[in-house]
Amino acid sequence: MTSDFSVQMNEYLPLRDVVFNTLRQAILKGELKPGERLMEIALADKLGVSRTPIREAMRKLELEGLVVMIPRRGAQVANITEKDLNDVLEVRIALESMAIEKACKRMTEEQMLKMRRAEKDFERVMAEGNLVRIAEADVEFHEIIYQAADNARLYQVLSNLREQMYRYRVEYLKEEDTRNQLIREHEELSRAIRERDVEKAQELSFRHLENQRQAIIRSIRAEMKEE
């Protein structure tokens, strides 16, 4: 393992969370490559920690779909596949449609203002060009919609799916055309929800996710050709 990354210390977080965040960012940024083996001892030495927080981080990364455990080989960075993408998006499309219906009916004026700020923050971050930060801003925009749905179980499942989609979202944002399109999609979706137009908001959400799916598939196929 020759990946060039270092521990991202944070005095306010437990060591296990610091290690988890460090490895997660390394995977999302591509510093740890798909298919790369993750050796506990090597990672512990590299980050200057014991094997315990490494092991705990591996379990959390496996739950997010970023790491897979291979019998007799140990952990490795999960590959990005069309099947995994489609499995996640099939569920997310159905549940996000439900969340949008609830949000259109239940979103407060304060949450609407918060959504507008998130929309503008996303546009500002987009201009900076940092893909990981753009992906985080995209998550923050959708997070407000999920919270406005006011259904704890629905929020919990969507949050889990959101984490599984994180790396795919970074792939999606590699294309400049799709980044510009995403700004428009956020504006349209935000407006439809503020107008409490359920049918239009659901249609926009479906189109948004379908565009995302197609862009990621193009990225996956392009990388497969390069290999």
RAGI-V566246 format. One record per run of one state. SS is the DSSP state (alpha for helix, beta for strand, coil for the rest). FROM is the first residue (numbers start at 1). LEN is the number of residues. If there is no record, write none. Layout:
ss:SS from:FROM len:LEN
ss:SS from:FROM len:LEN
This chain:
ss:coil from:1 len:14
ss:alpha from:15 len:14
ss:coil from:29 len:8
ss:beta from:37 len:2
ss:coil from:39 len:1
ss:alpha from:40 len:8
ss:coil from:48 len:3
ss:alpha from:51 len:13
ss:coil from:64 len:3
ss:beta from:67 len:4
ss:coil from:71 len:3
ss:beta from:74 len:4
ss:coil from:78 len:4
ss:alpha from:82 len:25
ss:coil from:107 len:2
ss:alpha from:109 len:20
ss:coil from:129 len:2
ss:alpha from:131 len:18
ss:coil from:149 len:3
ss:alpha from:152 len:21
ss:coil from:173 len:3
ss:alpha from:176 len:19
ss:coil from:195 len:3
ss:alpha from:198 len:29
ss:coil from:227 len:1
